[in-house]
Amino acid sequence: MRVILAIVLAAAALAACTPESSNDVTGSIDNCVRKLYSQYNPKDKKQCVAVCIACERGVTTTCSTACTLRGAQ
């Protein structure tokens, strides 16, 4: 009986978890990007890193890695 209860509680705890949404609900990142670049190209690594640092509060190392993983060159 305890095993079943533990499984049910574990399932409920996992069901309550939701992945972090990468969508900006307020649109503030989009507004920040528009202020930095009128013609933003996410595939341009310099632009991608600059936007990541300025608008997403990242640091050079993590932003560079993230932009590379997104396909920026």
C-alpha positions in Angstrom: 0.0 0.0 0.0 2.8 2.4 0.8 4.5 1.7 -2.5 1.3 2.6 -4.4 0.9 5.8 -2.4 4.5 6.7 -3.0 4.1 6.2 -6.8 0.9 8.3 -6.8 2.6 11.1 -4.9 5.6 11.0 -7.2 3.4 11.1 -10.3 1.5 14.1 -8.9 4.7 15.9 -8.1 6.1 15.3 -11.6 2.8 16.3 -13.2 3.0 19.6 -11.4 6.3 20.4 -12.9 6.3 22.5 -16.1 9.3 23.2 -18.3 10.6 26.8 -18.3 9.0 28.7 -21.1 11.3 30.5 -23.4 8.5 32.8 -24.6 8.6 36.3 -23.2 5.1 36.9 -22.0 5.5 40.7 -21.7 7.3 41.2 -25.0 10.1 43.1 -23.3 12.8 41.1 -25.1 11.3 41.8 -28.5 11.2 45.5 -27.6 14.8 45.4 -26.4 15.9 43.7 -29.7 14.1 46.4 -31.7 15.9 49.1 -29.8 19.3 47.5 -30.5 18.9 46.4 -34.1 16.3 47.6 -36.7 17.2 44.6 -38.9 18.1 41.9 -36.3 19.5 38.7 -37.7 19.6 35.9 -35.1 22.1 34.0 -37.3 24.7 36.7 -37.0 26.7 35.7 -34.0 27.7 39.2 -33.0 24.1 40.4 -33.0 22.9 37.3 -31.2 25.5 37.6 -28.4 24.8 41.4 -28.0 21.1 40.8 -27.8 21.5 37.9 -25.3 23.8 40.1 -23.1 21.7 43.2 -23.2 18.1 41.8 -23.3 18.3 38.4 -21.6 20.9 39.4 -19.0 23.4 36.8 -20.1 27.2 36.8 -20.0 29.5 36.4 -22.9 30.4 32.8 -22.4 26.9 31.4 -22.0 25.4 33.7 -24.7 28.1 32.7 -27.2 27.4 29.1 -26.5 23.6 29.6 -26.8 23.9 31.5 -30.0 26.1 28.8 -31.5 23.6 26.1 -30.5 20.9 28.2 -32.2 22.8 28.2 -35.4 24.5 31.6 -35.4 27.7 31.9 -37.2 
